[in-house]
Amino acid sequence: MEMDWNALLSPKRLNVEERDEVTESGRSVFHKDCDRITFSSSFRRLGKKTQVHPLASNDHIHTRLTHSVEVASVGRSLGINIGEQIQDRLPSHVVPANVGQIIQAACLAHDIGNPPFGHAGEEAIRNWFRQPKTALLLDDLEDYQKLDFHFFEGNAQGFRVVSQLEYYPCEGGMRLTYAALAALLKYPWTSRETTKVSKFSSFRTEESILNTIAEHVGLIKEDEFKYCRHPFAFLTEAADDICYRILDLEDAHEMGILLFPEILEILKPLCSKDPKLDNIIESTQISNRRKMSYLRGKAIGQAIDGVTNSFIDKLDDIMKGSFKNDLIYACEKEIKEPLDNAKEIAKEEIFKHPRKIELEIGAYTTLGILLETFCNAVREQVTGKTLSFRSERILSMMGINAPKRGDSLYYSYMQVMDYISGMTDSYATHMAKQIGGMAL
């Protein structure tokens, strides 16, 4: 069995009848996907969310917004490269530029569901729900529902944002094309798979939507509840990997965690074909920041070429759903080794930096205060108990999205997660201080 490009690159939109789609000259449906994501409030809030370094005062440090824009740029380049090489396989309605737009859209949305404080925030949420003292809150839920909270995933929250929450709540969300949505599904299965794997791209609340997308584009089923990836999901993942491996080093240089010679040693093999590199590196008239920018640009360019070759080389296996690694893993040694070295030094030197650890510990406290406050208020509201004045005021913060008396407790907790995960780092910190009486 092999996937079919006509289905994989479907221009149809989630929850939109074909007759309702408006055609515009010079603006493809996939171009519109990019615009819908870019102009959403969820995307805009990424400007105040952590990429690696929480609440950084240095304006040169990446946020989730700048990271997402850069990943989208790399993804578009990868897509156009691939589109040109497989042009004879593409359906008539798709040109290489459209392939770039599909992957660009998926890349723009790939972090849109991340909570405050990045991956530390994800872990803080999981940890809070697993604590014995909070078990009572989940007692009335089914075991399968508890998994969405015990294994909270930014990937799944992002899928919920684009398919449910933004623009048309519970009616298709952003109403993106099936092609773009499928390219976003890095892990095309739900939290029910956490007995086997820790990552997933959909909560159980969106399982029917995931199934609709997978069946529409023709993803191959691996078992009853799990699909293989859309071919372009590998490129979305690769664009993200290229950016965070290289750009984390640039941020580390800005933060004074790594010196320029240390970074040069890692990235220079990716720039060895550039005849100007040595002159630029040795110049005393060019700042290290500018040298770093030059090095970063050349390294990303080489990585894009390497991943393009890797995708084409593995395309037959990808189309059969039998390729199980990432594209960087499948790259030639001169591409893979420097990128792996960059990932390793980030793990050892950047992610273990004392300042970063201090702020991540603070994230646990901040999110713990918010979760305890809002989840308890919601439980009071939906279970029919007398609602305290404090809980009433807390729920008023959620506005029209606050759960109503008699609502499902499971869905009500999911609304709390929508609210808290949508907060920026600074707003979450401010809100926790207000609740704790520390900002009066």
N, C-alpha and C positions, 0 to 999 in steps of 0.2 A: 504494500500500500504506500502511496506517495501523495503528499498534499498537492493541491491544484492552485496555480497562481491566480486564476480568475476568481476563485472564492477567497483566497488569502488577501487579495487587494480590493476587497469589496468597498465601493464608495458609499454604500447605504449607511444610514445613521440609526443609532439606537433609538427606538421609540418614535421614529418619524416615518410616515408613509412616503413612498417615493414621489407621489404626486405633489406632496407639500414642500419638497426640496426646491429652493430657488437657485437657478443657475446664473452665475455672473461671469461676464467676459473677463479673462485675464486673472481669475481668482478661482483656483480649483477647490473642490470640497476639502481636500487635505490641507490646503493653505488656510481655509477657514478654521479647521481644527486647531492649528497653531494660534490663530487670532483669538479663538474662544478661550483657550487656556491662558494666553498672555494677559488678557483683559479681565480675568476673573479675580475676585477678592482673595481667594485662597492662594493664588499665585503671587499676588502683590504682597501678602503677609510674609512670604518667604524671605523678604528683604530684612526682616528682624528676627530670623531664626538661625540657629547655629548650624554651620557646616562642620567645623572641627573644634573651633575655639569659642566657648560660650562667652557672650557679652564682651567681645573684644573691643577695646577702645581705639585700636589702630584701624583707620578707615581703609587700608589696603587689604585687610583680611577678608577672605571669602565668606559670604553668607550663603544660605540655601538658594537665594535668588540668583546671585551671580554665578554660583556653581551650576544651577539648572540652565541658565542661559548659555554658559560655556559648553556644557554637555550637549545641549541642543545644536550648537554650532558644529561640534565634532560629529554628532549623529547625522546632521544634514550632509556633511562632506562624505561620510561613510556611505550614506544612502545614494547619493549621486554617483559615487564611484561604482557601487554595486549595480545600480540601475543601468549604467552604461555598459557594464560587462555582461548583464543578463538581458539586455534589451530585446533580444529575439524571443525570450520566454514570456515577456510581459504582455498582459491583455491590452487590447487596443485603446482603452481609456486611460492607460498609465504610461507616462514618459519618465525618464530618469529623474527629472526634477521632482516629480510626484513621490518617488521612492524616498528622496531626501526629505520631503515635507512630512511623510508618514512617520519616519523615524524621528524627525525634529519634534513633532507633536508629542510622541511618546516620551522623548527625553525631557521636554518642558514639564511634563506631568509626573515624571518618575519619583520626585520627592515631595509632591504637593500635599501628601497626607502626613508628613513627618511632624511629630509633636514638638513642643518647645524643647530646646537643649539637645536636639539631634538624637543620636543613638543612645546617649545617656538617658534621655527622656523616655525613649521606648523601654529601656531596661527598668527604669524607675517605675513606670506604670505596671509592667509585668510583676515586678517584685512586690508592689503594694497590694495587688489583688491576690497574691499567693500567701500573704501573711495570715497566720491563724486569727488574728484579731479582726480581720476584714472578711473572714469566711462567712459570717452571718449574712452579710450583704448579698452573697450569691447563693445562699441556701435554697431559695425557692426556684432557682434556675435549673434547667435540665443540664446534665453533664456536658452535652455537646455545646451548649450556649456558654458555659463557663470557659471553654477553650479560647473564645474570642478575647477574653479579658486576661486569662493566665498567659497567653502567648501574643499579646497585642503587637500588631505589625504596622509600621508606617506604610508599607507597600499596600496592605489591605485597606488601610484608611484612605490612601490616595485613590484607590479604585472606587471606594465608596464616594469620595468627593466628586470625581468626574462622572460617575454613572448614576448618582442618586441626589447629591446635595446642592450642587451649584446650578443656578439658572432655572431649572425645572425640577424642583424637589419631588422625588419619588415618581417622576415621569421621564426618566432618561438623563437627568442631570444636565451635563453640558451637551448631551446628544452628539457625541463625537462619532466618527465613522467606525464601522466594525474593524477596519484594517488598523486604525490608530489604537483602538482599545486593545486589540489582540497583541499589538506590538508592545504595549505597556505591561502585559501580563508576564512578568519575569518568572513567576511561580504559578502556573495556571491550575490551581486547585485551592481548596478552602482550608480552614483551620482544622477540619476533621482529619487531615493528614499529619497533624503534629505528633501522632504516635510513631511516625516514621521519619519525618523531616521537620526541622524547626521553622522553616520559612514557608510563607504562603502569600498569595496575592488577593485573597478574598475572605472576608468574614462570612459566616453562614447567612447573614442577612442579604448578601448579594449573590448567593450561590446560583439562583435561577438566572440571574443576569450573566454570570460567568458562563453558564452552560449554553445560554442563547448565543453569546458571542462565539464560543468555541465551535458550536455546531454550524453557525452561519458561515464562518470562514474555513471550516473543514479541518480543525485541528484533530490529530490522531489521538484516540483514547489509549492511555497506557493501562488503566484499570477502570473500575466502575466509576471512580470519582476524580480521576486525575488525567490531564491531557498533556501531550507534548507541547513544547513551545512553538509559537509562530516564528518563522525564520528571522523576522526582523527584531524579535525580542532579544536575540543574541547580539544584534548590533546596538540596540538600546543599552544593554548591559555593558558592552565593550566601550561605548562612548563614555559611560559613567566611570568605568574602571580606568580608562586612559586619563581622564581629568583628575580623579581624586588621587591617583598614584603620583602624577606629576605635579599637580597644583598644590597638594598638601605640602610638598617640599618647598614650594614658593612661599606659602604661608609660614612655614617653619623658619625660613630665612628672615621674613618680616618680623617674626616674634623673637628672633635672636636665639632660637632653639638649635638651628643648624647653621654652620658657617658656609659661605659660598664654595670654598674648595671641596667641602664634603659633598655638596650637591653636584658640583661639576664632575666629581669622580663617578657618581652614579649615572648621570644623564649623558655624559660625553659620548659613550658608545652609540647612543641613538642619533648623534649629530656628526658622526665621523665623516660623512660624505660631504659636509659643507666646507668648501675651501676657505671661507671667510672666518670660520670659527676661531682659530688660533689667534688671528690678529685682533679680533674683538675681545677675547678673553685676556689677552696680554696688555691691552691698551690701558694706560693710566688716565686717559681722558674720559673714560666711560665708567659710570657708577656700577656697583655690584647689582643694584636693582635693575638697571637696564640690561646688564649682562644676563641676569637671571631671566628676564623677559625674552631675550633672544634665544637663550638655551631652551626655555620652555616651548617657544614656538616651533623650533626645529625638531625637538623631541616629539611633540604632538603630531607634527606632519609625518615623521617616520613611523610613528605608531599607527596612524591612520592607514598608511600604505600596507603595513604589516598585517593589520586586521582585515583589510580588504582582501589580500591574498589568502589569508586563513579562511575567510568565509567562502570564497570561490572554491578553494581546495576541498572543503568539507561539505559543499552544498548538497551533494547527492545524499549523504547521510542525514543532513539537516532536514531535507525534504521528506525523508522516510521516518523522521522522528527518532532516529537511532543515535544521534550525536548528543552526548551527555556532558561534555566539558564546556568551558567558556572559550571564546575565540582567542584570547591572549594566551591561554594554555596551549593552544594549537599553533601559535605563531612560531616562526623560525627563532633559533636561539638568540640571534643578535637583537631581536625585538623583545622576546619574552624575558631574557635574563635581566636587562636593566630595569624593566618594569616590575619584575619580582623583587629586585633589590630595593627599589623605591618603596614598595609595599612593606617590606621587612623593616626598613629603617624607620618608617612611619610608626609601625607597631612598637618598636623598641624605644625610640627617642621622642616621638611626638605625642603619642597617645598616653605615655606614662609620665609626661611632664607634670611637675607638682602643681603648677597653676591650673592646668586643665583638670587635674584630679580634684582639686579643691572646689572648683566651680561645679563639677559633676556631682559631687557630694551634696552641694547646695541644691542641685536640681531634684534630688531625691526628696529633700525636705519640702521644697516648694510644691512639687506635684503631689506629694503625700497630703499636704494641707488642702489643696484644691479637690483632690479625689474624695477625701473624707467628708469635706463640707458638702459638695454637690451630690455625691451618691447618697448620703444620709438624708439630705433634703428631698431628693427624688423618691427615696423609699417611703418617707413619711407621706408624700403626696399621693403616690399611686396605690399604696396599700390601705388607704382609708383611715389612717390614724389622724388624730388632731394635728394640724399643721402649726408648728410654732411660728412666732413672729420672725425669728431669725431665718428659718427655712423658707418662709414666704418671701422674705427680702432676697435671699440667695437665689431662689428660682426666678425672681423678677429680672435678674441679670441675664437670664437666657432668653428673655423676651417671648416671642411667639413660638419659639422652639422648645419651651419648657414643657415637660410631660404633664398630662392632665390626670386627674383622679380616675382610677380604674384602668389606665393604660397598662399595657404589658410591661412588667418590670424589666425584662430583657431589653426590649426596644428603648425603654426609658434610659437605662444605663448606657446604651449605645449613643443616645442623644447627648448624654453627659460627655462621652468620649469625643463626639463631634465638636462639642463646645471647647473642651480643654485642649484637645490636640490642635485645634485651630488657633490657639493663642500664640502670640509671639513670645520670645524669651522675656522681654522687658515687661510685657503686660502680665504674664503669668507671675513674675516676681513681684510686681506691684500688687496684684490681686491677693497673693498669698500673704503679703505684709498687711494689707488692709484687713483681711479676715482674721489674722492673728493679732490685730491691734498694734502693730509695730510701725504703721505709717501715719498715725494720727498726729 
